Amino acid sequence: MSKIVHPYAHRLVILRDWKSRWFADDKKYVEFLKGDVLVREYLEKKLRGFYISTIEIERNQKSTRFIIKTSRPGLIIGRTGEGAVKLKADILKKMDKLGISRPEDFKLDIIEVPNPEADAAIVAYMVAEGMEKRMPYRRVIKQIIEKVMATRGVEGARIVLSGRLGGAEIARTEELKKGSIPLQTFRADIDFKREKAHLPYGDVGIKVWIYRGEIFADKKVESK
C-alpha cells in the first residue's frame, strides 16, 4: 500500500530548505527547538488575517533573525513602521514568558510575497476567510481555484474541504482539482498548506496543493 507523505518534507534538501536554520550544541538544542515551535505557533495565531506565507528563523551564536513572508507587508509594518517595532517587542516578551534566553542581536525582516495566488498558505487562508464570511463553500473554492490557475507559472491546483460543510449534521469531504499534481515526483515544485475555517458549528479543515512546474538543476557542460 502507498504511504502519504508531506509534500514539503518530501522535498527537503532537494527543492526546499528548512524553516529553521541554525546549529546548536546538545545543551541548547532543546531550548532552541522548543522556542522555534512555540514562537512560530504564537506568531501564526497573532498574525492570522495578515496573509502570512511562511515564518523562517535563522540563528547564529549572537543573533536571531525572524523572516516573515507576507503578501501584505504594509498591514504588519504600519504607516510609520510602528507595527514592526511593536511586533518585535511582542516576540521578545513572548520569549521571556516562555523562559527562552534573549539573543544579543534580534532582527525582524518582513518580506513581500510577489505572487500570492501561487502560494498555498495564502490561498488556504483566502478559502478560510471566504467561508468565515458565510459565503457558499462551493463558490469560494471554485472562484479561488480559477484565480490560482490564471496565475503565471501554476500548472495544477487542488483544494480539499472536510468537516460539517454547510452546517450539515454529518461531516463530509468536498474536493476540487484542476491541472496536474505529481506528488511523487521529487523535482515537482508543489506547495502545500493546511488551514482551519472557524465556523459557528465547528471548524472546517482546508488542504491546498499548488503545482508550479518542475525544477531542474542547472548542469554545466564542460568542454573537454
C-alpha positions in Angstrom: 0.0 0.0 0.0 1.1 3.5 -0.7 2.1 5.9 2.1 1.0 9.5 2.3 4.0 11.9 2.8 4.0 15.6 3.5 4.7 17.4 0.2 7.1 19.9 1.9 9.1 17.4 3.9 9.2 15.0 0.9 11.3 17.6 -1.0 13.5 18.9 1.8 17.1 19.5 0.7 16.2 18.6 -2.9 13.9 21.7 -3.5 13.1 23.1 -0.1 15.2 24.5 2.8 14.4 24.1 6.5 12.2 26.7 8.0 14.5 26.9 11.0 18.2 27.3 10.1 20.8 27.0 12.9 23.3 24.7 14.7 23.4 24.2 18.4 25.3 22.0 20.9 23.4 19.4 23.0 22.7 21.8 25.8 20.9 24.4 23.7 19.3 22.2 21.1 16.1 21.5 23.2 15.8 25.2 24.1 16.1 26.4 20.5 13.7 23.8 19.1 11.1 24.5 21.8 11.5 28.2 21.3 11.1 28.0 17.5 8.0 25.8 17.7 6.2 27.9 20.4 7.1 31.3 19.0 6.1 30.2 15.4 2.7 29.0 16.8 2.2 32.3 18.6 3.0 34.4 15.5 0.8 32.3 13.3 -2.1 32.8 15.7 -1.3 36.5 16.3 -0.8 37.3 12.6 -3.9 35.4 11.3 -5.6 37.7 8.8 -2.3 39.3 7.6 -1.9 36.8 4.7 1.3 35.2 6.1 3.1 32.7 3.8 5.9 31.4 6.0 7.8 32.3 9.2 11.5 31.4 9.0 14.0 31.6 11.8 17.8 31.9 11.5 20.2 31.7 14.4 23.9 32.1 15.0 26.0 32.4 18.1 24.9 36.0 18.9 22.0 36.9 16.7 18.5 35.6 15.9 16.6 36.7 12.7 12.9 36.2 12.1 11.8 36.4 8.4 8.1 36.8 7.9 6.9 36.4 4.3 3.5 38.0 3.6 1.6 39.3 0.6 0.5 42.4 2.6 3.6 43.7 4.4 2.1 47.2 4.9 -0.5 45.7 7.3 2.2 44.4 9.6 4.8 47.3 9.3 2.2 50.1 9.7 2.3 53.6 8.2 5.4 54.8 10.1 6.9 51.4 11.0 5.3 51.3 14.5 3.7 47.9 13.7 7.1 46.2 13.1 8.6 47.7 16.3 5.6 46.6 18.4 5.7 43.1 16.9 9.4 42.8 17.6 8.8 43.8 21.3 5.9 41.3 21.5 8.2 38.4 20.2 10.9 39.3 22.8 8.2 39.5 25.5 6.9 36.0 24.5 10.4 34.6 24.6 10.9 35.9 28.1 7.5 34.4 29.1 8.5 31.0 27.7 11.8 31.1 29.5 13.9 31.3 26.3 17.1 33.3 26.6 17.1 36.6 24.7 19.6 36.9 21.8 22.1 39.7 21.9 21.0 40.9 18.4 17.4 40.3 17.4 16.3 41.2 13.8 12.8 41.1 12.3 12.5 41.1 8.5 9.2 41.4 6.7 9.4 40.3 3.1 6.7 40.7 0.4 5.5 37.6 -1.5 5.5 38.6 -5.1 3.0 36.0 -6.3 0.4 35.4 -3.6 -2.0 33.4 -5.7 0.7 30.8 -6.3 1.4 30.4 -2.5 -0.6 27.6 -0.8 -0.6 29.2 2.7 -2.1 32.5 1.4 -4.6 30.6 -0.8 -5.7 28.4 2.1 -6.3 31.5 4.2 -8.3 33.1 1.4 -10.6 30.0 1.4 -10.9 30.1 5.2 -11.7 33.9 5.0 -14.4 33.3 2.4 -16.0 30.5 4.5 -15.9 32.6 7.7 -17.8 35.3 5.9 -20.6 32.7 5.4 -20.1 32.5 1.6 -21.2 29.2 -0.1 -18.2 26.9 0.1 -18.5 25.6 -3.4 -18.5 29.1 -4.8 -15.5 30.0 -2.7 -13.3 27.1 -3.8 -14.4 27.5 -7.4 -13.6 31.2 -7.6 -10.2 30.8 -5.8 -9.1 27.8 -7.9 -9.8 29.7 -11.1 -7.8 32.6 -9.8 -4.9 30.3 -8.9 -4.9 28.6 -12.3 -4.9 32.0 -14.0 -1.6 32.8 -12.2 1.5 32.6 -14.3 3.6 29.5 -13.6 0.8 27.5 -11.9 0.2 24.1 -13.7 -2.2 22.5 -11.2 -4.2 23.1 -8.0 -6.2 21.0 -5.6 -8.4 22.2 -2.7 -10.0 19.8 -0.2 -12.5 20.8 2.5 -13.6 18.4 5.3 -16.0 18.9 8.1 -19.6 20.0 8.7 -19.9 21.6 5.3 -22.9 23.9 5.0 -23.8 23.2 8.6 -24.7 19.5 7.9 -25.0 17.1 10.8 -22.6 14.6 9.3 -19.1 15.7 8.3 -18.0 15.0 4.8 -15.3 15.9 2.2 -15.5 18.2 -0.8 -12.7 18.4 -3.4 -11.9 20.5 -6.4 -8.9 19.8 -8.7 -7.6 21.4 -11.8 -4.5 20.6 -13.8 -1.9 18.0 -12.7 -0.3 17.4 -9.3 2.5 14.8 -9.5 3.0 14.2 -5.7 5.7 11.5 -6.1 8.0 13.5 -8.4 10.8 14.9 -6.4 11.6 17.8 -8.9 7.9 18.9 -8.9 7.6 22.2 -7.1 4.5 21.5 -5.0 3.4 23.9 -2.3 1.1 22.5 0.4 -0.7 24.0 3.4 -3.3 23.0 6.0 -5.7 25.6 7.4 -8.9 25.8 9.5 -12.0 27.9 9.0 -13.6 28.7 12.3 -17.4 28.5 11.9 -20.2 28.6 14.5 -20.9 24.8 14.1 -17.3 23.7 14.3 -14.0 24.0 12.4 -13.7 23.0 8.7 -10.3 21.6 7.6 -8.8 23.0 4.4 -5.9 21.5 2.4 -4.3 23.2 -0.6 -1.8 21.8 -3.1 -0.4 24.1 -5.8 1.9 22.7 -8.6 4.3 25.2 -10.0 6.1 23.1 -12.6 9.3 21.1 -12.4 12.6 22.4 -11.3 15.8 21.1 -13.0 19.3 21.7 -11.7 21.5 23.8 -14.0 24.0 21.4 -15.5 27.2 23.0 -16.7 28.6 21.2 -19.7 32.4 21.2 -19.6 34.1 21.1 -22.9 37.0 18.6 -22.9 
